[in-house]
C-alpha cells in the first residue's frame, strides 16, 4: 500500500529536512528575474548575483564563527568531505620529499561514507595510510587511543561532530587539541550538527568543516567547506578544475538560488537554534518515555548524555527492523543512514559500538525536527508500540522468553 507524503508523518530529519518556507521565499527571486551568473562582472545581472552570494557567504560564516573568505561553496557535505580529505593529502604530496606526515590520516570506523570512502580511495591509490579508530560502546572516541594514534606523524585527523545514525556528539574541541599538539590538521564532518549545535571554529579548534544546507531546512545540492585561512592556514589541492571559482578550490558556476537559501537557513538557525533544540529535545524525550513505558527490551544505541536533541536510535529485541518499517508505511523513519538504507547488512555504526547483528537488525532511527509536533509524537508512539507488539506475538523467540524481562537503557534522557 502506497501512502502519499501528505498523509504521512515525517520523522527522518537526519536524512533530509523540509525546506523552511522562509528559505524558499528568499530563493525565489534568483530562480526567476535575478538569474545572473555570479562570475559575470560586467553587467547588473552578474553584480546582483555576486552580491547575493557574498551575503550568503557572510551568513554561513557567521553560523560557524568564521570569516566569509574561509567559506568554499560545494554541492553538499559529501563533496566538502572529499575536498577536505583528498585536498590536504594531495597538497602535502606536492611538498619536497621527506614529509613523513603528508600521507597519513587518522579517522573513526563510524564516520560517514563520504569520509570513509575518500580515505579508501587514497589508500587504494597508495596516496595515504589511514588508521581507523574504533569507538567506545557509547559511540564516543577514546581520546587516549587518539593520542597514541597521532604519536606517529599525521597529516589529518577527521572525526565527525554528530554521528548521522546514533546522534552521538564527539568532544571536537578536545580532539582538535590532541591533533594540533601532534602537528596534524583537524577536519570535522558537521553536516548533522551545524545549525543545531553551537559551533565556533576558533574555540573548537577546527581547521576544516563540512556542512550541508539540506540538513538544516535549506535546499538540497548545496553545502560548504570551511577552510581555515588564519593561524594554521590550510592549503588544499582542488578536486575540480576550470575557471578558478571559490579561490581556486572549487571551480564551477555557483548555484546562486541554492546558495542564497543556504545563507538564509544559516541565519535562521543562528537566531533560533537554542530555543528550537530545547523544544525538539522535549519531543524526543516524550517519545522515549512512551516507548520504554509501554514496551520491554528497548535499547538506546549510543551515549544518552552526548546526543543530538532530535536523535533517538533504538533497538526493539525480537523484532526485525525492516518488518517494523513495513508495518509503519504512514511514518517516515529509517533503519540506518539514508546512504545505506538499501543494504540488507546491519548498520556498520551499530556493529562498531558492539551491538550484535540480531539487535542491530531490530533498530530504528527517529529523526525529530523543526516541523514535528507533540501530536505527531503521540501518533508515532502509538503506532510503533502497536506494531512492535504485533510482531512480537509472531516471534517464537519473544514468546519463549521469561515474562519478567526488565527494561533496558532506563536511564533518563
Secondary structure, DSSP 8 states (H G I E B T S, - for coil): ----GGGSEE-BTTT-----HHHHHHHHGGGTT----TT--SSHHHHHHHHHHHHHHHHHHHHHT--GGGEEEESSHHHHHHHHHHHHHHHHHTS-TT-TTTTEEEEETTS-HHHHHHHHHHHHTTS-EEEEE-B-TTS-B-HHHHHHHTTS--SEEE--SB-TTT-BB--HHHHHHHHHHTT-EEEEE-TTTBTTB---TTTTT-SEEEEEGGGTTS-TT-EEEEE--SSS------SS-SS-TGGGTS-S---HHHHHHHHHHHHHHHHHHHHHHHHHHHHHHHHHHHHHHH-SSEEE-S-SSSB-TTEEEEEETT--HHHHHHT-TTEE-BSS-TTTTT--S--HHHHHTT--HHHHTTEEEEE--TT--HHHHHHHHHHHHHHHHHHHHT-HHHHTS-TT---S--S--
